[in-house]
Amino acid sequence: MAQKEIVWHISDAMYNEMTQAQRELSFPSLMDLLTLAVQRYLAEVQHEKWQQQFRQLQQDVRASGGFHLGLTKEEVIKKLREQRRQLFESDYADMY
C-alpha cells in the first residue's frame, strides 16, 4: 500500500497533550494514537453526513404526502393511478 507523509507543526502544549494521551491510553506510538483519532473523526463525519441525508429523505417523504400507511388496497390503487395520470399529463402535455 502506498503511503504519504504529512508534516504537521504543532505547539509544545499540543504535543505534550498528545504524548500524555498516548501514555494514558497505552498506545505503542504517537502515530498509532493519531491514526486512530483521525479514523474515528472521519467515521463521525461520515455518520453525520448519513444522518443529514436521512433527515433530508424524511423531509422529502413528508413533503410528498408520506407513505400513506393505513390506506386500503383500493385507496392505494386509486392514489397510484392519479399519480400516473399526473405524470403522464406533465410528460406529454406539449404533445396535445
C-alpha positions in Angstrom: 0.0 0.0 0.0 1.4 3.4 -1.0 2.0 5.8 1.9 2.1 9.6 2.1 4.0 11.7 4.6 2.4 14.6 6.4 4.4 17.2 8.2 2.4 18.9 10.9 3.7 21.7 13.0 2.1 21.9 16.5 2.7 23.8 19.6 4.6 22.3 22.5 1.4 22.3 24.6 -0.4 20.2 22.0 2.5 17.8 21.6 2.6 17.3 25.4 -1.2 16.7 25.4 -0.9 14.1 22.7 2.0 12.3 24.3 0.2 12.3 27.6 -2.9 10.8 25.9 -0.7 8.2 24.2 0.7 7.1 27.6 -2.6 7.1 29.4 -4.3 5.1 26.6 -1.4 2.8 26.2 -0.8 3.3 22.6 2.6 1.9 21.4 3.4 5.0 19.4 2.1 8.5 18.9 1.4 7.6 15.2 -0.9 4.9 16.3 -2.9 7.3 18.5 -3.1 9.9 15.7 -4.1 7.3 13.1 -7.0 6.0 15.3 -8.0 9.6 16.2 -8.2 10.5 12.5 -10.1 7.3 11.6 -12.7 8.0 14.4 -13.1 11.6 13.3 -13.7 10.5 9.7 -16.2 7.9 10.8 -18.1 10.6 12.8 -18.1 12.9 9.7 -19.5 10.1 7.6 -22.1 9.3 10.2 -23.2 13.0 10.4 -23.4 13.1 6.6 -25.6 10.0 6.6 -27.8 11.4 9.3 -28.2 14.7 7.3 -29.1 12.7 4.1 -31.6 10.6 6.1 -33.2 13.7 7.5 -33.5 15.2 4.0 -35.1 11.9 2.8 -37.6 12.1 5.7 -38.5 15.7 4.8 -38.9 14.7 1.2 -41.3 11.9 2.2 -43.3 14.2 4.4 -43.4 16.8 1.6 -44.7 14.3 -0.8 -47.5 13.2 1.5 -45.9 10.4 3.5 -46.2 6.7 3.0 -50.0 6.7 3.3 -49.9 3.8 5.8 -53.2 2.5 6.8 -54.9 3.0 3.4 -56.9 0.2 1.9 -55.7 -1.6 -1.2 -58.3 0.2 -3.3 -57.2 3.6 -1.9 -53.6 2.9 -2.7 -54.5 1.8 -6.3 -56.6 5.0 -6.7 -53.7 7.2 -5.5 -51.2 5.5 -7.8 -53.5 5.9 -10.8 -53.9 9.5 -10.0 -50.1 10.0 -9.7 -49.6 8.1 -13.0 -52.2 10.3 -14.7 -50.5 13.5 -13.4 -47.1 12.2 -14.6 -48.4 11.3 -18.0 -50.1 14.7 -18.4 -46.9 16.6 -17.3 -44.6 14.5 -19.5 -46.8 14.6 -22.6 -48.6 18.0 -22.2 -46.7 19.5 -25.1 -47.8 16.8 -27.5 -51.5 17.7 -27.4 
